[in-house]
Amino acid sequence: MHLNVWLRGGVAAIVAGVVLALAAPARAESVTIPAAGSLPAIPGNLQRPSGPGPFPAVLILAGCDGISSLENKTAAELASKGYVALILDVLAPQGIKNACTAGAGTIATSARLAYVSLGWLAAQPGIIPDHLGVVGFSMGAIEILGLIDPLTPHDPPPGLKAAVAYYPDCGGRRADVSVPLQILDGDADDWTPAPPCAALAQAATAAGKIVQITTYPGVTHAFNLPGAQRTYLGHTLRYDGSADRDADAKALSFLATYLK
């Protein structure tokens, strides 16, 4: 499965931070989220817009085969738009490099690691702690559902205000999402099929939740992974530039609506 979440400042300070972010390149650094309870330390890559901020922040969760060019591209783009972006490596703390054949326990642990990381992110300087978002791809998108529509109910991560899930597995969810959710998937996805996500969106919307969904005709799993054109573990992965560009624009618009 691809294969590949803020002390409130004044409006003027946020706008100024965004302008500075657009004027200069982002700053990237390797970080380690400290161990918490039974959870080990978590490595990540943090990209900050130029300028003091404060900025909204977005956690990026990769697919089951780990961090790829997709997550790095997403972080760079978010930083260029005035967000602090944290790419999280949830596999290394679990001692694995590829979780594409792993069970539900790996995904559940990964969601717990993401939860802890959101708390760490909110506490960092130059970040608006109640303007957090999360973007996830495939397994990372399933982890998002574990954060905001968990199979076993728990409190949502403090400060999380928006979530963007690319081609998640929505089967068995309660449709009780705790923050605005955007789902981007394809109707030709033979790994995490689209109908359960359509059902989740319909049920959540009927319950007064905010869920937006775009399902692209003829589009497969990992449609936004440049170069994807293969069969992986029996599933078709095919890049679609048109869907990628449209989904990218929709995700940025969605995050701006709820985080800026």
Backbone bond lengths (Angstrom), bond angles and torsions (degrees), N, CA, C in turn:
res aa  C-N    CA-C-N  psi(-1)  N-CA   C-N-CA  omega(-1)  CA-C   N-CA-C  phi
1 M - - - 1.458 - - 1.505 107.78 -
2 H 1.386 116.27 127.11 1.459 110.41 -179.11 1.490 103.94 -68.92
3 L 1.541 16.80 87.47 1.396 111.99 94.86 1.423 102.12 -11.37
4 N 1.048 159.10 39.17 1.428 159.02 168.74 1.504 95.71 130.05
5 V 16.226 108.19 152.74 0.653 21.59 -165.67 1.410 70.52 -36.88
6 W 10.571 103.22 -20.06 1.483 109.72 -172.50 1.594 103.02 177.55
7 L 1.549 136.24 101.34 1.422 122.32 161.26 1.527 109.71 -29.03
8 R 1.322 116.54 119.86 1.454 120.46 -175.76 1.516 110.18 -72.02
9 G 1.319 118.31 118.29 1.457 122.66 176.09 1.504 110.19 -91.39
10 G 1.282 115.99 172.62 1.458 120.03 176.05 1.502 111.32 -69.76
11 V 1.318 114.85 159.55 1.461 120.12 -179.22 1.527 110.33 -59.07
12 A 1.303 116.53 -39.62 1.469 119.72 -178.67 1.521 111.19 -62.48
13 A 1.342 116.82 -38.16 1.463 119.67 -179.25 1.512 111.18 -66.82
14 I 1.330 116.99 -39.91 1.459 120.59 -179.76 1.514 110.16 -66.39
15 V 1.337 116.29 -45.56 1.466 120.15 -179.67 1.521 110.31 -61.29
16 A 1.332 116.03 -42.79 1.462 119.79 179.60 1.519 110.59 -61.76
17 G 1.362 116.62 -39.99 1.454 120.35 178.87 1.509 111.77 -62.84
18 V 1.330 116.85 -40.38 1.458 120.64 179.84 1.518 110.42 -65.21
19 V 1.325 117.29 -42.07 1.457 120.85 179.69 1.517 110.45 -61.01
20 L 1.351 115.55 -43.54 1.458 118.83 179.11 1.518 110.75 -64.22
21 A 1.351 116.27 -37.97 1.453 119.54 -179.51 1.515 111.46 -62.83
22 L 1.322 116.73 -36.86 1.450 120.26 -179.38 1.527 111.60 -75.14
23 A 1.332 116.16 -21.73 1.461 119.58 -174.89 1.520 113.28 -87.25
24 A 1.341 118.12 -18.19 1.453 120.33 -174.67 1.525 109.46 -140.84
25 P 1.329 117.22 156.73 1.457 119.96 -178.03 1.524 111.93 -68.45
26 A 1.335 114.76 155.72 1.459 120.20 177.94 1.518 110.55 -70.75
27 R 1.308 115.54 158.07 1.455 122.02 175.82 1.521 108.24 -106.48
28 A 1.325 118.15 126.98 1.463 122.31 -178.26 1.520 110.01 -111.61
29 E 1.315 115.79 144.56 1.451 120.57 177.55 1.522 109.57 -151.63
30 S 1.324 115.64 147.41 1.458 120.90 172.83 1.529 108.57 -78.94
31 V 1.327 116.13 136.94 1.463 120.98 -179.03 1.521 108.86 -132.66
32 T 1.315 115.07 163.43 1.456 121.23 174.84 1.516 108.57 -132.60
33 I 1.322 116.00 121.39 1.463 121.10 175.74 1.518 106.35 -81.02
34 P 1.331 118.67 124.65 1.466 120.59 -173.85 1.530 112.87 -62.21
35 A 1.319 115.37 154.31 1.460 121.12 174.73 1.527 109.59 -59.52
36 A 1.328 115.70 145.87 1.459 121.20 -179.42 1.524 108.76 -138.50
37 G 1.336 115.86 114.15 1.452 119.58 -178.73 1.512 110.89 60.53
38 S 1.343 115.98 -124.58 1.466 120.46 -179.64 1.516 112.40 -84.71
39 L 1.329 118.15 -4.58 1.455 121.64 -177.75 1.525 111.00 -89.09
40 P 1.324 117.90 135.74 1.470 120.54 -179.62 1.519 111.68 -76.65
41 A 1.321 115.60 172.66 1.464 121.12 174.20 1.527 109.13 -63.67
42 I 1.350 115.50 151.91 1.459 121.25 -173.75 1.521 109.01 -126.01
43 P 1.328 118.12 123.09 1.467 119.50 176.92 1.523 111.40 -81.34
44 G 1.327 115.41 153.03 1.452 120.23 177.63 1.514 111.01 -159.50
45 N 1.309 114.57 172.70 1.463 121.67 175.86 1.516 107.76 -123.07
46 L 1.324 116.87 123.32 1.459 122.77 -175.71 1.522 109.70 -108.93
47 Q 1.318 116.31 126.65 1.459 121.07 175.77 1.520 108.77 -116.63
48 R 1.343 114.75 125.95 1.464 121.35 -178.17 1.524 110.17 -113.25
49 P 1.336 116.66 139.37 1.465 118.07 169.20 1.519 109.49 -63.44
50 S 1.312 116.61 155.97 1.446 120.07 174.58 1.523 109.22 -68.67
51 G 1.323 116.80 145.19 1.454 120.85 179.63 1.517 111.54 109.05
52 P 1.319 117.53 166.01 1.454 121.31 -173.39 1.516 114.59 -79.69
53 G 1.327 117.92 -16.69 1.463 119.70 -175.66 1.517 110.74 81.19
54 P 1.323 117.40 -156.04 1.467 126.37 7.24 1.517 112.04 -77.20
55 F 1.345 114.92 154.37 1.455 121.72 -177.67 1.526 110.87 -123.56
56 P 1.322 117.42 151.72 1.465 119.52 164.23 1.520 108.84 -67.07
57 A 1.319 116.93 162.47 1.474 120.05 -176.30 1.518 110.29 -136.90
58 V 1.331 114.61 148.68 1.465 120.89 -178.02 1.527 109.31 -131.04
59 L 1.317 115.71 129.46 1.455 123.18 174.06 1.525 108.41 -89.86
60 I 1.339 117.47 134.93 1.461 122.58 -178.35 1.522 108.75 -115.13
61 L 1.342 115.65 125.85 1.456 122.23 -176.96 1.526 109.83 -115.45
62 A 1.325 116.05 124.89 1.464 122.21 -173.73 1.515 111.81 -83.97
63 G 1.334 113.77 171.13 1.451 121.21 175.18 1.515 112.05 -76.05
64 C 1.327 114.95 -175.77 1.460 120.27 -170.15 1.519 113.85 -70.01
65 D 1.350 118.15 -16.63 1.459 118.87 178.89 1.518 112.06 -97.52
66 G 1.322 116.96 13.07 1.451 121.00 173.08 1.514 114.37 92.17
67 I 1.304 114.92 -175.22 1.464 122.39 -174.15 1.524 110.16 -68.60
68 S 1.332 115.19 133.84 1.460 121.27 -178.05 1.528 109.73 -133.43
69 S 1.311 115.56 -171.97 1.466 120.51 177.22 1.521 111.77 -60.85
70 L 1.330 117.60 -27.42 1.460 121.28 -179.05 1.524 111.22 -63.40
71 E 1.327 117.07 -47.22 1.465 120.09 179.95 1.527 111.23 -67.35
72 N 1.339 116.63 -39.32 1.464 119.40 178.88 1.523 111.61 -65.21
73 K 1.333 116.42 -40.66 1.463 120.05 177.04 1.528 110.78 -63.42
74 T 1.325 116.20 -42.02 1.467 120.65 -179.61 1.519 110.99 -62.87
75 A 1.326 117.08 -44.08 1.466 120.54 179.89 1.519 111.20 -62.72
76 A 1.327 117.06 -44.20 1.461 120.04 -179.65 1.525 111.09 -63.14
77 E 1.311 116.38 -40.59 1.463 119.61 179.94 1.524 111.30 -66.91
78 L 1.330 116.54 -42.58 1.459 119.36 178.67 1.531 111.01 -63.36
79 A 1.328 116.85 -42.16 1.466 119.32 178.83 1.522 110.63 -62.24
80 S 1.339 116.53 -36.72 1.466 119.69 179.68 1.526 111.86 -67.77
81 K 1.340 116.45 -20.06 1.465 121.52 179.65 1.523 112.54 -97.00
82 G 1.325 117.20 4.87 1.450 119.76 175.07 1.511 115.38 95.90
83 Y 1.341 117.47 23.34 1.462 121.76 174.93 1.521 109.94 -112.08
84 V 1.317 117.24 145.09 1.456 120.71 163.53 1.525 106.25 -77.77
85 A 1.321 117.46 131.72 1.462 122.11 -176.90 1.520 110.07 -120.93
86 L 1.315 116.79 128.60 1.465 122.16 179.30 1.524 109.23 -118.85
87 I 1.331 116.55 112.43 1.464 121.55 172.57 1.525 107.83 -86.04
88 L 1.312 116.44 122.96 1.462 120.66 -174.82 1.528 110.86 -104.36
89 D 1.308 116.53 134.50 1.465 121.95 174.73 1.525 108.27 -100.65
90 V 1.342 116.33 96.29 1.463 119.58 -178.13 1.526 112.43 -87.61
91 L 1.340 117.03 -8.36 1.459 119.32 -178.13 1.525 112.64 -83.59
92 A 1.336 117.29 -42.30 1.471 120.57 -177.30 1.527 112.82 -55.62
93 P 1.348 119.82 -44.37 1.461 118.47 -179.99 1.524 113.49 -63.27
94 Q 1.346 115.89 -19.57 1.458 119.87 -179.95 1.526 112.07 -96.71
95 G 1.348 115.42 2.50 1.450 120.06 176.38 1.507 114.79 73.10
96 I 1.351 117.28 27.53 1.456 120.52 179.82 1.525 109.66 -131.77
97 K 1.317 115.86 155.00 1.457 121.14 178.35 1.525 112.36 -107.43
98 N 1.327 115.97 -21.52 1.457 120.78 -178.34 1.522 108.15 -144.68
99 A 1.339 116.49 125.10 1.462 121.61 -176.97 1.519 112.25 -111.34
100 C 1.334 117.09 17.69 1.458 119.90 -172.95 1.523 113.36 -68.75
101 T 1.314 117.68 -18.05 1.457 120.13 174.56 1.528 110.80 -116.73
102 A 1.323 116.78 14.55 1.465 121.22 -179.79 1.529 110.34 -78.90
103 G 1.294 116.31 164.39 1.451 121.40 -178.46 1.519 112.98 -90.63
104 A 1.332 114.36 -174.95 1.466 121.15 -176.93 1.522 112.17 -63.12
105 G 1.339 117.14 -26.79 1.455 119.71 -178.73 1.521 112.31 -62.94
106 T 1.342 116.43 -37.55 1.460 120.41 178.46 1.526 110.67 -63.56
107 I 1.328 116.21 -43.08 1.468 120.36 -179.46 1.524 109.87 -66.78
108 A 1.329 117.89 -40.43 1.463 121.21 179.52 1.528 110.82 -63.21
109 T 1.336 116.81 -42.80 1.468 119.91 177.19 1.519 110.54 -64.77
110 S 1.324 116.69 -39.63 1.464 120.41 178.77 1.521 111.11 -61.41
111 A 1.332 117.39 -39.71 1.463 120.69 178.01 1.529 110.78 -64.81
112 R 1.321 117.50 -36.54 1.472 120.51 177.04 1.527 110.76 -66.32
113 L 1.322 115.97 -39.08 1.464 119.63 176.72 1.527 110.75 -64.11
114 A 1.329 116.62 -39.09 1.460 120.38 177.34 1.527 110.80 -64.84
115 Y 1.314 117.61 -39.88 1.469 121.94 179.23 1.532 110.33 -59.32
116 V 1.327 115.91 -48.88 1.471 120.86 179.40 1.524 110.54 -61.84
117 S 1.319 116.24 -39.56 1.462 120.38 -177.29 1.517 112.29 -67.37
118 L 1.325 116.91 -33.37 1.462 119.89 175.31 1.519 111.07 -62.83
119 G 1.323 116.87 -39.70 1.460 120.11 177.15 1.511 111.89 -63.97
120 W 1.330 115.69 -41.62 1.465 120.03 177.36 1.518 110.41 -63.52
121 L 1.336 116.80 -43.98 1.455 121.58 -177.79 1.525 110.89 -60.92
122 A 1.321 116.45 -42.77 1.464 120.95 -178.72 1.526 112.40 -61.77
123 A 1.329 116.31 -27.43 1.467 120.79 -176.54 1.521 113.67 -87.74
124 Q 1.333 118.45 -3.10 1.453 120.71 -176.98 1.531 111.53 -77.72
125 P 1.327 117.29 148.27 1.468 120.12 179.75 1.520 111.44 -64.51
126 G 1.317 115.71 147.24 1.454 121.02 176.93 1.513 114.52 79.07
127 I 1.339 117.41 11.60 1.459 122.34 -179.67 1.523 109.69 -118.52
128 I 1.322 116.16 139.26 1.463 121.18 175.59 1.527 106.83 -83.08
129 P 1.332 118.99 108.72 1.469 120.82 -165.43 1.519 115.22 -69.49
130 D 1.329 118.35 -15.43 1.467 118.62 178.47 1.527 111.04 -110.67
131 H 1.328 116.52 24.19 1.462 122.06 173.78 1.530 108.95 -128.25
132 L 1.322 115.15 64.68 1.463 121.40 -179.20 1.525 110.17 -105.81
133 G 1.325 115.46 143.20 1.453 121.61 173.78 1.512 109.94 -129.40
134 V 1.332 115.33 168.88 1.455 120.22 176.45 1.517 108.40 -142.44
135 V 1.330 114.96 136.83 1.461 122.60 176.35 1.520 107.34 -123.92
136 G 1.344 116.96 132.97 1.454 119.36 -178.99 1.508 112.43 -141.63
137 F 1.337 115.03 150.35 1.449 122.56 -178.24 1.527 109.49 -118.37
138 S 1.316 117.28 123.49 1.455 123.41 175.27 1.533 111.40 55.89
139 M 1.325 119.68 -108.21 1.456 119.26 178.77 1.522 110.34 -59.61
140 G 1.330 116.45 -38.43 1.458 119.60 176.15 1.516 112.01 -61.05
141 A 1.345 116.80 -34.65 1.462 120.63 177.40 1.528 111.08 -70.48
142 I 1.330 116.47 -34.48 1.466 119.73 175.26 1.523 109.95 -65.53
143 E 1.334 116.59 -39.29 1.466 120.24 175.85 1.529 110.66 -60.05
144 I 1.332 116.28 -36.99 1.467 119.73 176.99 1.522 110.60 -59.35
145 L 1.334 116.31 -45.83 1.466 118.70 178.32 1.525 110.48 -62.68
146 G 1.326 117.23 -32.64 1.453 120.00 174.97 1.516 113.33 -65.44
147 L 1.341 116.24 -24.69 1.464 121.21 176.84 1.521 112.07 -82.21
148 I 1.349 116.62 -41.60 1.472 119.25 -169.10 1.529 114.28 -112.63
149 D 1.329 117.72 -12.11 1.468 121.91 174.94 1.528 108.13 -144.96
150 P 1.327 115.86 61.60 1.466 120.01 -171.77 1.523 112.21 -69.88
151 L 1.331 115.19 149.93 1.462 119.64 176.21 1.522 110.14 -66.15
152 T 1.325 116.98 -35.96 1.470 122.11 172.36 1.518 107.10 -107.44
153 P 1.328 118.56 111.93 1.474 120.46 -172.21 1.525 113.12 -56.47
154 H 1.324 114.97 139.29 1.462 121.77 172.76 1.520 107.73 -151.26
155 D 1.320 116.10 167.64 1.455 120.09 179.84 1.528 109.71 -65.72
156 P 1.335 117.80 140.29 1.463 119.94 177.02 1.524 110.82 -67.03
157 P 1.310 117.66 157.28 1.470 120.06 177.99 1.526 110.99 -60.45
158 P 1.311 118.54 130.42 1.473 120.54 178.97 1.523 110.86 -59.37
159 G 1.327 115.79 136.44 1.456 120.88 176.37 1.507 115.04 86.84
160 L 1.336 118.51 -12.02 1.462 120.71 -179.12 1.524 109.45 -74.20
161 K 1.341 115.93 126.03 1.463 120.84 -174.35 1.523 113.90 -121.79
162 A 1.335 118.87 -11.70 1.462 119.93 -178.43 1.515 109.75 -161.95
163 A 1.341 115.73 149.67 1.453 121.44 179.82 1.520 109.78 -140.90
164 V 1.335 115.92 136.14 1.461 122.30 176.88 1.521 107.54 -121.30
165 A 1.334 116.11 119.13 1.460 121.89 -175.52 1.523 109.95 -116.72
166 Y 1.321 115.86 115.81 1.455 121.28 176.35 1.526 109.57 -91.90
167 Y 1.300 116.60 124.14 1.465 127.10 178.03 1.532 113.33 37.55
168 P 1.356 116.61 63.14 1.462 119.77 176.20 1.533 111.45 -82.79
169 D 1.314 115.35 169.65 1.459 122.00 167.77 1.529 106.55 -94.88
170 C 1.324 116.29 110.80 1.470 121.14 -174.97 1.524 112.64 -97.82
171 G 1.309 117.69 4.24 1.452 120.30 -176.30 1.521 113.17 -62.45
172 G 1.340 116.60 134.80 1.456 122.13 174.36 1.511 115.63 79.41
173 R 1.326 117.73 5.06 1.461 119.60 -179.01 1.529 111.23 -76.18
174 R 1.361 115.27 160.37 1.464 120.41 -176.50 1.522 112.31 -90.06
175 A 1.333 117.70 -9.24 1.471 123.10 -177.90 1.528 111.47 60.85
176 D 1.335 115.79 31.55 1.469 121.14 179.55 1.525 108.14 -112.09
177 V 1.326 116.05 58.15 1.456 120.02 -173.51 1.523 111.40 -68.21
178 S 1.321 115.72 140.80 1.464 120.75 -173.35 1.517 113.24 -94.73
179 V 1.351 118.61 -13.26 1.465 121.38 177.04 1.525 107.56 -139.00
180 P 1.330 118.63 161.16 1.462 120.49 175.03 1.528 111.26 -54.06
181 L 1.328 115.16 133.77 1.462 122.13 -174.17 1.519 109.79 -127.04
182 Q 1.324 115.56 135.49 1.457 121.71 171.19 1.525 108.37 -116.94
183 I 1.331 116.31 131.18 1.461 122.54 177.39 1.522 108.55 -115.16
184 L 1.334 116.02 132.95 1.458 122.71 179.38 1.528 107.43 -127.94
185 D 1.340 116.62 115.04 1.459 119.26 -176.23 1.528 110.42 -149.08
186 G 1.332 116.31 -177.08 1.458 121.32 -177.94 1.513 111.81 -128.55
187 D 1.323 116.42 147.94 1.463 118.62 -176.85 1.525 113.29 -81.15
188 A 1.349 117.34 -3.26 1.457 120.63 174.75 1.531 111.43 -105.33
189 D 1.316 117.57 16.80 1.463 122.43 -179.83 1.530 108.55 -74.82
190 D 1.328 116.41 115.24 1.462 120.28 179.99 1.533 112.55 -99.93
191 W 1.326 116.75 9.83 1.469 121.06 178.42 1.527 110.26 -107.94
192 T 1.311 116.33 -53.58 1.474 120.97 173.77 1.527 106.47 -122.02
193 P 1.318 117.32 85.45 1.467 121.32 -172.38 1.526 112.73 -58.25
194 A 1.324 114.60 149.88 1.459 121.75 -173.81 1.534 115.27 -72.29
195 P 1.338 121.68 -35.18 1.476 120.21 -172.86 1.528 115.85 -53.21
196 P 1.344 121.08 -41.97 1.468 118.22 178.39 1.535 113.25 -61.06
197 C 1.337 117.00 -32.21 1.464 118.96 178.26 1.528 110.73 -72.51
198 A 1.329 116.70 -35.99 1.461 119.17 175.01 1.518 110.34 -62.68
199 A 1.335 116.86 -40.06 1.462 120.66 178.17 1.525 111.09 -65.81
200 L 1.334 116.76 -41.19 1.471 120.52 177.31 1.521 110.41 -60.49
201 A 1.333 116.33 -46.96 1.463 120.37 -178.75 1.526 111.04 -61.58
202 Q 1.331 116.66 -42.14 1.458 120.17 -179.50 1.531 111.14 -64.57
203 A 1.333 116.76 -45.85 1.462 120.38 -178.90 1.523 111.48 -67.11
204 A 1.334 116.61 -41.43 1.465 119.71 -179.89 1.526 111.12 -65.28
205 T 1.328 116.39 -42.52 1.466 120.09 179.26 1.512 110.87 -63.47
206 A 1.324 117.09 -40.41 1.468 120.99 178.37 1.524 111.31 -63.16
207 A 1.342 116.24 -27.31 1.464 120.68 179.13 1.529 112.67 -89.45
208 G 1.342 116.72 7.24 1.457 120.78 177.74 1.507 115.11 86.83
209 K 1.332 117.38 11.07 1.459 121.11 177.25 1.526 109.94 -85.27
210 I 1.337 115.77 160.98 1.467 120.53 177.75 1.519 108.94 -99.52
211 V 1.320 115.90 106.67 1.455 121.75 176.41 1.520 108.12 -135.48
212 Q 1.313 115.92 120.53 1.461 121.97 173.42 1.518 108.28 -107.19
213 I 1.324 116.65 139.12 1.460 119.71 179.27 1.515 109.80 -137.15
214 T 1.329 115.67 136.81 1.456 122.45 172.45 1.519 107.07 -126.56
215 T 1.329 116.11 120.87 1.457 122.31 178.26 1.520 107.90 -113.96
216 Y 1.317 116.63 116.81 1.463 121.70 -173.60 1.535 110.56 -87.24
217 P 1.328 117.63 128.36 1.466 121.24 -179.66 1.533 111.56 -64.34
218 G 1.318 115.51 134.04 1.451 121.27 175.40 1.511 115.30 72.83
219 V 1.322 117.46 9.52 1.466 121.80 -173.83 1.526 110.03 -100.72
220 T 1.332 115.87 140.97 1.458 122.41 -175.31 1.525 112.17 -100.99
221 H 1.318 114.66 -176.88 1.457 122.34 170.76 1.527 109.16 -60.62
222 A 1.328 116.73 148.81 1.475 122.39 176.94 1.522 111.94 59.29
223 F 1.321 117.10 33.91 1.473 120.46 -177.30 1.513 112.95 -64.84
224 N 1.333 118.42 -17.95 1.461 121.11 -178.50 1.525 113.24 -106.25
225 L 1.327 116.48 15.10 1.462 120.74 177.24 1.523 108.57 -95.11
226 P 1.331 118.22 104.75 1.466 119.95 -177.46 1.525 112.01 -54.45
227 G 1.304 115.14 133.80 1.448 120.15 178.67 1.511 115.02 90.13
228 A 1.341 117.40 -10.41 1.462 119.58 -179.66 1.522 109.90 -66.41
229 Q 1.309 115.59 119.60 1.466 121.38 178.99 1.516 106.41 -162.43
230 R 1.315 116.56 72.54 1.455 118.64 -173.89 1.523 110.85 -165.12
231 T 1.310 114.35 176.54 1.462 122.11 170.32 1.523 107.66 -106.84
232 Y 1.319 116.06 128.41 1.464 121.22 -177.11 1.517 108.09 -128.55
233 L 1.323 116.03 118.33 1.462 121.84 -177.44 1.530 111.38 52.53
234 G 1.320 115.06 36.17 1.450 120.63 177.15 1.512 115.27 85.30
235 H 1.341 117.86 4.32 1.458 121.68 -177.44 1.527 110.72 -114.82
236 T 1.319 115.92 144.15 1.453 121.39 -179.32 1.517 111.10 -83.33
237 L 1.329 115.73 128.12 1.457 122.56 176.31 1.517 107.08 -122.43
238 R 1.320 116.45 124.63 1.468 118.74 -176.72 1.531 109.39 -145.47
239 Y 1.319 115.27 122.97 1.464 119.91 178.62 1.523 110.18 -68.78
240 D 1.341 114.65 139.64 1.461 120.86 176.76 1.529 107.65 -132.58
241 G 1.317 116.20 104.43 1.460 120.55 -174.56 1.513 113.30 -61.50
242 S 1.324 117.85 -40.13 1.458 121.03 -179.10 1.526 111.03 -64.17
243 A 1.331 116.35 -46.65 1.463 119.88 178.26 1.523 110.85 -65.71
244 D 1.329 117.17 -38.84 1.463 121.23 178.69 1.528 110.60 -58.92
245 R 1.316 116.94 -49.07 1.471 120.29 -178.21 1.521 111.74 -65.26
246 D 1.318 116.84 -41.19 1.460 119.87 179.82 1.528 111.14 -66.92
247 A 1.337 117.00 -43.72 1.464 120.88 179.22 1.522 111.15 -63.83
248 D 1.332 116.43 -40.19 1.460 121.35 178.41 1.529 110.71 -59.81
249 A 1.319 116.76 -46.20 1.462 121.04 179.21 1.525 111.22 -64.13
250 K 1.324 116.27 -41.02 1.465 120.23 179.75 1.537 110.93 -65.68
251 A 1.331 116.43 -41.52 1.463 119.72 179.60 1.519 111.46 -63.63
252 L 1.329 117.11 -45.08 1.467 120.47 179.51 1.525 111.10 -62.90
253 S 1.325 117.45 -41.44 1.460 121.26 178.23 1.531 111.05 -63.60
254 F 1.322 116.10 -42.37 1.468 121.03 -179.43 1.529 110.37 -63.33
255 L 1.328 116.74 -47.36 1.458 119.63 179.68 1.522 111.63 -62.66
256 A 1.326 116.74 -40.55 1.465 119.62 179.15 1.511 111.35 -62.70
257 T 1.331 117.29 -36.50 1.471 121.41 -179.36 1.529 110.91 -61.47
258 Y 1.314 117.28 -39.96 1.471 120.28 -171.27 1.527 113.99 -105.02
259 L 1.330 117.85 -12.73 1.461 118.78 -176.26 1.514 114.14 -113.88
260 K 1.359 117.37 -13.71 1.464 118.37 -175.77 1.513 110.97 -114.55
